[in-house]
Each structure stands twice: as structure tokens, then as C-alpha cells.
Amino acid sequence: MSSSKTLLITGVSSGFGRALAQEALAAGHRVVGTVRHTEAKEAFETLSPNHAFARLLDVTDANAMEGLIAEVEQNVGPVDVLVNNAGYGQEGILEESPLDAMRLQFDVNVFGAVAMIKAVLPYMRRRRRGHILNITSMGGFITMPGIAYYCGSKFALEGISEVLGKEVAPFGIAVTAVAPGSFRTDWAGRSMVRTPRAIADYDALFDPIRKAREEKSGNQLGDPAKAARAILTVIDSDAPPAHLLLGSDALALVRDKLETLAAEIDSWEALTCSTDG
């Protein structure tokens, strides 16, 4: 990056958040990272005593965010970049998965991100500069059986990011939704919450998908460190994208989805237009 910035990254204990924090620190930037436990706070700050600042935060606690951001702005400095990274995956057939699981998935992946944005925006807007990055997923474009709640949360965050970008562009604030494919993180491992199986009718469809995901965990194509460097490139851009896919698998799958969608739209065009007038 061309100049030193202060990044606020949610969820820096592991995965993308940790990788991005480490790459940013190596590049000479200051990082404020949110964690949920005191042990993780101490471990993060040892990465770079003068540049790594940890703050305790549960992203479902929206009431804590305004105070946290005010404290960071006063004691660390202006937040140049917000990266909403904290999140997890809820796996389970929709009919089998309780609504409470969906509520929690959206509380973390959507409401937590939006609450953090709302806390940071007044400062960025007054300064007429800033960059907000929301880590979504290729699951915000494509879908597969067994992760309905997760995909729903990521579709929502993609849409919110796009709208927000249009609202804050006049203030010099950029918004980028970053959609990774499969990476070697804990997403499909210990970080995933799995609903127990209960309905035999879904066995043939879903059991092979769950088994393949478990076996692939830790051996995915994507390298989190390379993803982190790609994100830093976007942050350094004078014209960052509204949407960024990460990984050749995400690129192929999303392109295929868009081609299929275009073909379906064309196939039903006459009926679509029949409702005019």
C-alpha cells in the first residue's frame, strides 16, 4: 500500500481476519482487531506491540459498537478502513434447521456487519474519505443444498454493500463486497455449526455434500495469505471494485450461475413482458 493506514478488522483470531491483519502489519499499517476472548487479545497484540491493537467485541452486541469506535478514534486514530470479516457458516437442510439458527446466522453475518458500519460511518463521512470492505462469499452469488441460512446471509450482505456504496460514494467513501471461494480456513471445520440430520428423505441429496465438505476442509485451493494480499491491493486502489471475487473456483462457479440465469431470463422473456400495460 502506498501510505500507512489504520484498519479495523473484525474477527482477527483466525482465518481471513488473522491473515489480513498479519499482511497489513507486515506492510507497515496499524490494525485494530476485534476478538472475543482475553487470551486472543493478548496473542494478537504480541504480533506487533506498536501497531496491533486488540479490542474485545461480540459482533452481536450492537450497543457496544459506538463506544468502541469512539474509543479507537480517540486513542488509536482515525479508522481509514473497516473490514467486516467476523462470521461463520451454518450448515443444515432448511426443513431440519431451527429458525433460531437462522436468527443467529443473520445476527452475526448481517446485523453485526451493519451495526459496525453504522458506528464507523459518521467519522468517515465527516472526513470525506474511507473504505468499507464486507467479507461475503461466493455463497452470496451461488447456492448449494444445505447452507440456505448461510447463503441467505451472504446474499443479504452483498445487496446491502452495493446499496451502501451508492449512498456514500458522494462522500469519498468506497464500499467493496469481497466474495471468497474455498480457502484453507476453519470455515468448514471447527467454525461451522452443523444441524443434526433428522429426515431420511434428504439423505441421498445431502449426506454426500456434508461428507465431501468435511473431507475437503484444510485442503482447499485458496491460500488465505494470498487473499489477504489481494485485499490490500484493493484497499490501495483509487477505484476499488464494488464486488471482488477471490479464487478461480468462485470465478468459474459465479460465471456459470450468471450464464444460467441469463439463459433462463431469455427463455421466459415473453411471459415477463406480458404483464406490461
C-alpha positions in Angstrom: 0.0 0.0 0.0 1.3 3.5 -0.8 0.7 5.0 2.6 0.2 3.8 6.1 -3.5 3.3 7.1 -5.4 2.2 10.2 -7.5 -0.8 9.5 -10.3 -2.1 11.8 -10.8 -5.8 11.2 -13.5 -7.8 13.0 -12.7 -11.3 13.9 -8.8 -11.5 13.8 -8.4 -14.6 15.9 -8.2 -16.9 12.8 -9.0 -17.3 9.2 -9.2 -14.4 6.8 -9.2 -11.9 9.6 -5.9 -13.2 11.0 -4.3 -13.5 7.6 -5.3 -10.0 6.6 -4.1 -8.5 9.9 -0.7 -10.1 9.6 -0.2 -9.0 6.0 -1.3 -5.4 6.8 1.1 -5.3 9.8 3.9 -6.6 7.6 3.2 -3.8 5.2 3.6 -1.2 8.0 0.0 -0.5 8.8 -1.8 -0.3 12.1 -4.5 -2.8 12.8 -7.3 -2.7 15.3 -8.6 -6.2 15.5 -11.7 -7.4 17.4 -11.6 -10.7 19.3 -14.0 -12.3 21.8 -11.6 -13.5 24.5 -8.9 -12.0 26.6 -6.4 -14.7 25.6 -6.9 -13.9 22.0 -6.5 -10.2 22.7 -3.1 -10.7 24.3 -2.0 -13.1 21.5 -3.0 -10.6 18.8 -1.2 -7.6 20.3 2.1 -9.6 20.6 2.1 -9.7 16.8 3.3 -6.1 16.7 3.3 -4.2 20.0 3.2 -0.8 18.4 0.9 -1.5 15.5 -1.5 -4.2 16.6 -4.4 -3.2 18.9 -7.0 -5.7 20.0 -10.4 -4.9 21.3 -12.9 -7.3 22.9 -16.2 -7.4 21.0 -19.0 -9.8 20.3 -20.4 -8.5 16.9 -23.9 -9.4 18.1 -23.6 -6.7 20.7 -24.6 -3.7 18.6 -24.9 -1.5 21.6 -21.2 -1.8 22.3 -20.0 -0.6 18.9 -20.5 3.1 19.0 -18.4 3.3 22.2 -15.8 1.0 20.8 -15.3 3.1 17.7 -15.3 6.4 19.7 -12.5 4.9 21.9 -10.5 3.7 18.9 -10.8 7.1 17.1 -9.6 8.9 20.2 -6.8 6.5 21.4 -5.6 4.8 18.3 -6.5 7.2 15.5 -8.9 7.7 12.6 -10.2 4.5 11.1 -9.3 4.6 7.4 -10.6 1.1 6.5 -13.3 -1.1 8.1 -13.2 -4.8 7.2 -16.3 -6.7 8.4 -14.8 -10.2 8.5 -16.4 -11.8 11.6 -18.8 -14.5 10.6 -19.4 -18.2 10.5 -21.2 -20.9 8.5 -24.5 -22.6 9.4 -24.9 -25.9 7.7 -28.1 -27.8 7.6 -31.1 -28.8 5.4 -33.7 -25.9 5.7 -36.5 -28.2 6.9 -34.3 -29.6 9.6 -32.7 -26.3 10.8 -34.5 -24.3 13.5 -35.4 -20.7 13.0 -33.2 -19.7 15.9 -30.2 -21.0 14.0 -31.2 -18.6 11.1 -31.6 -15.7 13.5 -28.2 -16.2 14.9 -26.6 -16.6 11.5 -28.1 -13.3 10.4 -27.2 -11.6 13.7 -23.6 -12.3 13.2 -23.2 -12.2 9.4 -25.5 -9.4 8.6 -26.7 -7.4 11.6 -23.2 -7.4 13.2 -21.7 -6.0 10.0 -24.3 -3.4 9.5 -24.1 -2.2 13.1 -20.3 -1.8 12.8 -20.8 0.1 9.5 -23.3 2.5 11.2 -20.8 3.1 14.1 -17.9 3.9 11.7 -19.7 5.9 9.0 -20.2 9.2 10.9 -16.4 9.5 11.3 -15.6 8.6 7.7 -18.4 10.8 6.4 -17.1 13.9 8.3 -13.6 13.2 6.9 -14.9 12.6 3.4 -12.8 9.5 3.0 -12.8 5.9 3.9 -13.2 2.3 2.7 -15.6 -0.3 3.9 -15.0 -4.0 2.9 -17.5 -6.7 3.7 -16.3 -10.2 3.5 -19.2 -12.1 1.9 -18.7 -15.4 0.0 -19.2 -17.0 -3.4 -22.3 -18.2 -1.5 -23.6 -14.7 -1.9 -23.9 -15.4 -5.6 -24.3 -19.2 -6.0 -26.1 -21.7 -3.8 -25.9 -25.4 -2.9 -28.1 -27.7 -0.7 -27.5 -27.5 3.0 -26.4 -23.9 3.5 -29.6 -21.9 3.0 -29.2 -19.8 6.0 -25.5 -19.0 5.3 -26.2 -18.2 1.6 -29.2 -16.1 2.6 -27.0 -14.0 5.0 -24.3 -13.5 2.3 -26.8 -12.6 -0.4 -28.1 -10.0 2.0 -24.7 -8.6 2.7 -23.9 -8.4 -1.0 -27.0 -6.4 -1.6 -26.5 -4.1 1.4 -22.9 -3.5 0.3 -23.9 -2.5 -3.2 -26.6 -0.1 -2.0 -24.4 1.4 0.7 -21.7 2.0 -1.9 -24.1 4.2 -3.9 -25.2 6.1 -0.8 -21.7 7.0 0.4 -19.8 7.5 -2.9 -20.6 11.3 -2.8 -18.6 11.5 0.5 -15.5 9.9 -0.9 -16.2 6.5 0.8 -15.8 3.3 -1.1 -17.5 0.0 -0.4 -16.3 -3.4 -1.6 -18.0 -6.7 -1.1 -15.3 -9.4 -1.2 -16.6 -12.9 -2.1 -14.0 -15.7 -1.5 -14.4 -19.2 -2.9 -12.9 -22.2 -1.0 -9.9 -21.3 1.2 -7.8 -23.1 3.7 -9.5 -21.5 6.8 -11.6 -23.1 9.6 -14.9 -22.1 7.9 -15.8 -25.7 7.1 -14.1 -27.1 10.2 -14.4 -26.0 13.8 -16.0 -22.7 12.8 -19.0 -24.3 11.1 -22.2 -25.0 13.1 -23.9 -28.2 11.8 -27.6 -29.0 12.3 -28.1 -32.7 13.2 -29.7 -34.8 10.5 -33.3 -35.9 11.1 -35.2 -36.5 7.9 -34.2 -39.6 5.9 -35.7 -38.2 2.6 -32.7 -35.8 2.3 -30.0 -38.4 2.9 -29.3 -39.1 -0.7 -29.0 -35.5 -1.6 -27.2 -34.0 1.4 -25.1 -36.7 3.1 -22.5 -36.8 0.3 -22.3 -33.0 0.3 -21.6 -32.9 4.0 -19.1 -35.7 3.8 -17.2 -34.0 0.9 -17.1 -30.7 2.7 -15.7 -32.3 5.9 -13.0 -34.2 3.9 -12.0 -31.1 1.9 -11.6 -28.9 5.0 -8.0 -27.8 5.3 -7.2 -28.8 1.7 -9.0 -26.2 -0.2 -7.4 -24.5 -3.2 -7.3 -21.0 -1.8 -4.4 -19.5 0.2 -5.6 -17.1 2.9 -2.3 -15.1 2.8 -2.7 -14.5 -1.0 -6.3 -13.5 -0.4 -5.1 -11.0 2.2 -2.6 -9.5 -0.2 -5.3 -9.2 -2.9 -7.5 -7.4 -0.4 -4.6 -5.0 0.4 -4.3 -4.3 -3.3 -8.0 -3.4 -3.5 -7.6 -1.1 -0.4 -4.8 0.7 -2.1 -6.7 1.2 -5.4 -8.0 4.7 -6.3 -11.0 3.0 -7.9 -11.8 -0.1 -5.9 -14.5 -2.5 -7.2 -18.0 -2.8 -5.7 -17.6 -6.6 -5.9 -14.5 -8.7 -5.8 -14.4 -12.5 -6.3 -11.4 -14.3 -4.8 -10.3 -17.7 -6.2 -10.6 -19.4 -9.5 -13.4 -21.7 -8.2 -15.5 -18.7 -7.2 -14.9 -17.2 -10.7 -15.9 -20.3 -12.5 -19.0 -21.0 -10.4 -20.3 -17.5 -10.4 -19.8 -17.1 -14.2 -21.7 -20.4 -14.7 -24.5 -19.1 -12.4 -24.7 -15.8 -14.4 -24.8 -17.7 -17.7 -27.6 -20.0 -16.5 -29.5 -17.0 -15.1 -29.2 -15.1 -18.4 -30.5 -18.1 -20.3 -33.5 -18.6 -18.0 -34.3 -14.9 -18.3 -34.2 -15.1 -22.1 -36.3 -18.3 -22.1 -39.1 -16.6 -20.1 -38.8 -13.1 -21.7 -42.2 -13.2 -23.4 -44.0 -14.1 -20.2 -42.0 -11.5 -18.3 -43.0 -8.7 -20.7 -46.7 -9.9 -21.0 -47.5 -8.1 -17.8 -46.9 -4.6 -19.1 -49.7 -2.2 -20.0 
